[in-house]
């Protein structure tokens, strides 16, 4: 049981780091996205890497919530 909990906790940390990187690379934020050429356009469609980052961020949030629930279940 302890090995499973350790694996889940490490995977949660990895997902958190990936989520932070994914959020910082978004073009709308003033983080790293602006450094890579993010402009001031307000209304436009998401294409290419921006669309991938958007859906990847949502996927990571869902995975993080599910991991947290599973860790809570196994730690109690």
C-alpha angles and dihedrals in degrees: 000000000000093000092052092050091049091051091048092050093049091048090050090054091049091050090049092052092048090049092053091049091047092051093047091053094055113115097222094061123075092236126095092322091076091053091057095055105283107166134203097259111139104188117041140115124259115249137175117337093006091057091046092051091049094054093037089055091052090048091051092050091053091047091048092052092047092048090050092052092048092048090050090051095050097041095055 
